[in-house]
Amino acid sequence: MPLEYALQYRASGQFADPGPWKQPTSVSKPLTGPLGIDSLARQRVIRSQRVPFALNVLVAGETGLGKTTFINTLFDSKLTDQWKRETIAAKTVEIKPVTFGE
């Protein structure tokens, strides 16, 4: 009798032994906070309060369109650098619009 067959029908022979590799491992832990779509905003606030928290935002547009006003309104405060600025490169990035299929 092959070993695989013997392992499947050990003991009473009626129920196959699933083996440790086939049994799902699950751990029950209590929830530490609210869970669900209605609590996503609160989860985001809690995550942003962790230190350090980095947020990178790219806002592009022509001069005078209100990029700074948008950011100040979005975060409800004036953004200032808390860290020492690194040397800014002299060359600026230029964004060129490209259209296809015309």
Buried (B, 14 or more C-beta within 10 A) or exposed (E): EEEEEEEBBEEEEEEEEEEEEEEEEEEEEEEEEEEEEEEEEEEEEEEEEEEEEEEEEEEEEEEEEEEEEEBEEEEEEEEEEEEEEEEEEEEEEEEEEEEEEE
